[in-house]
Amino acid sequence: MSTKRPFEQIVVEHGPTVLRVCRALLARSDADDAWSETFLAALRAYPGLPADANVQAWLVTIASRKAIDARRAEARRPRPMADPPDRATTPTADSTDGGLWAGWRALPDKQRQAVALHHVGGLPYAEVAERLGGTPAAARRAAADGIAALRRHYPTTTPTKEVTS
């Protein structure tokens, strides 16, 4: 019979992964709150968690649900405006990241979640599919499409190697 580790060890071990997932799904200010809420919820539920449970997957699931809650709450908040602009403006990409975050925000929600849960959170596609509702193949496709869209929006340059004879 295996015993569960103290919750403090769980936070130390999985805290960085949970924070990366929260930051991938939310704005930085909301991500820190979602991280805290994730571990508060996990602390309450931890005594009932089976000793052989996949703790990281469990925490990533809680974090993704907290992120959904935060996005829904944000959507309901009023947005103050001094004066509406005279004409429509186009958002510009942040010059410090070359537009990576603009590309990330432009991804459809399902692609963004699939990329965050699989590539950032480390969940297998079967578990991503459970969280998003669908099949593992659909989760794999959403993540692949998301990565492909990011690569198109934020192309990487690879140094070319000179061939000498």
C-alpha positions in Angstrom: 0.0 0.0 0.0 1.5 3.3 -1.1 1.1 6.5 0.9 0.6 9.9 -0.4 3.3 12.5 -0.3 2.8 15.8 1.7 0.9 18.4 -0.3 3.9 20.8 0.0 6.0 18.4 -2.1 3.2 18.3 -4.7 3.2 22.1 -5.0 7.0 22.2 -5.3 7.2 19.5 -7.9 4.2 20.4 -10.1 3.8 24.2 -9.4 6.0 25.3 -12.4 4.1 23.1 -14.9 0.7 24.3 -13.5 1.9 27.9 -13.8 3.0 27.4 -17.4 -0.4 26.0 -18.3 -2.1 28.9 -16.6 0.1 31.4 -18.4 -0.5 29.7 -21.7 -4.3 29.9 -21.3 -4.6 33.3 -19.6 -3.1 36.8 -19.4 -0.2 36.9 -16.9 -2.2 38.8 -14.2 -5.0 36.2 -14.3 -2.6 33.3 -14.6 -1.1 33.9 -11.2 -4.6 33.9 -9.6 -5.6 30.8 -11.5 -2.4 29.1 -10.2 -3.4 29.9 -6.6 -7.0 28.8 -7.1 -5.8 25.6 -8.6 -3.7 24.7 -5.6 -6.4 25.8 -3.2 -8.9 23.5 -4.9 -6.3 20.7 -5.1 -5.5 21.1 -1.4 -9.2 20.6 -0.5 -9.5 17.6 -2.8 -6.1 16.0 -2.1 -7.2 13.8 0.8 -9.7 12.0 -1.5 -7.2 11.5 -4.3 -6.2 7.9 -4.8 -2.5 7.3 -3.9 -1.7 6.0 -7.4 -3.4 8.9 -9.3 -1.5 10.8 -11.9 -1.0 14.0 -9.9 0.3 16.1 -12.7 -2.6 15.3 -15.0 -5.0 15.9 -12.1 -3.5 19.4 -11.4 -3.4 20.3 -15.1 -7.1 19.4 -15.4 -7.9 21.7 -12.4 -5.8 24.5 -13.8 -7.5 24.3 -17.2 -10.9 24.5 -15.6 -9.8 27.4 -13.4 -8.6 29.1 -16.7 -12.0 28.5 -18.3 -13.7 30.0 -15.2 -11.4 33.1 -15.3 -12.0 33.6 -19.1 -15.8 33.4 -18.5 -15.6 35.9 -15.6 -13.5 38.2 -17.7 -16.0 38.1 -20.6 -18.8 39.1 -18.2 -16.9 42.2 -16.8 -17.7 45.6 -18.2 -14.9 47.3 -20.1 -14.6 51.0 -19.4 -13.8 53.3 -22.3 -13.2 57.0 -22.1 -14.3 57.8 -25.6 -14.8 55.4 -28.5 -12.2 55.8 -31.2 -13.2 57.7 -34.3 -12.1 54.8 -36.5 -11.4 51.2 -36.0 -7.9 50.4 -34.9 -5.8 47.3 -35.7 -4.0 45.7 -32.8 -0.2 45.5 -33.3 2.0 42.7 -32.2 4.3 43.2 -29.3 7.7 44.0 -30.6 9.5 42.2 -27.8 8.2 38.8 -28.9 7.9 39.3 -32.6 4.2 38.6 -32.5 4.3 35.2 -30.8 1.6 36.2 -28.2 -0.5 37.8 -30.9 -0.4 34.6 -32.8 -1.2 32.7 -29.7 -4.2 34.8 -28.9 -5.4 34.5 -32.5 -5.6 30.7 -32.3 -9.0 29.2 -32.0 -9.8 28.3 -28.4 -9.7 24.5 -28.9 -6.3 24.7 -30.6 -4.9 26.9 -27.9 -6.2 24.6 -25.2 -4.8 21.5 -27.0 -1.4 23.0 -27.4 -1.3 24.2 -23.8 -2.5 20.9 -22.3 -0.3 18.6 -24.4 2.9 20.7 -25.1 3.0 22.8 -22.0 1.1 20.6 -19.5 2.5 17.3 -20.8 -0.8 15.5 -21.0 -1.1 12.6 -23.5 -3.6 13.2 -26.3 -6.1 10.8 -24.8 -6.3 12.9 -21.6 -6.4 16.1 -23.7 -9.4 14.6 -25.6 -11.1 13.9 -22.3 -10.7 17.5 -21.2 -11.7 19.1 -24.5 -14.4 16.6 -25.4 -13.5 14.6 -28.5 -11.2 11.9 -29.7 -7.5 11.6 -29.2 -7.1 12.0 -33.0 -9.1 15.3 -32.8 -6.9 16.5 -29.9 -3.8 15.6 -31.8 -5.1 17.4 -34.9 -6.1 20.5 -32.9 -2.6 20.6 -31.3 -0.9 20.1 -34.6 -3.0 22.8 -36.3 -2.2 25.2 -33.5 1.5 24.6 -33.7 1.4 24.9 -37.5 -0.5 28.2 -37.2 2.1 29.5 -34.6 4.9 28.5 -36.9 3.3 30.4 -39.8 2.7 33.4 -37.6 6.1 33.3 -35.9 8.5 31.6 -38.3 11.8 30.5 -36.9 15.0 31.0 -38.7 17.6 28.2 -38.7 21.2 29.0 -39.5 22.4 27.5 -42.7 25.5 25.5 -42.6 28.1 26.3 -45.3 29.2 23.3 -47.2 32.9 23.1 -47.9 34.5 20.8 -50.4 
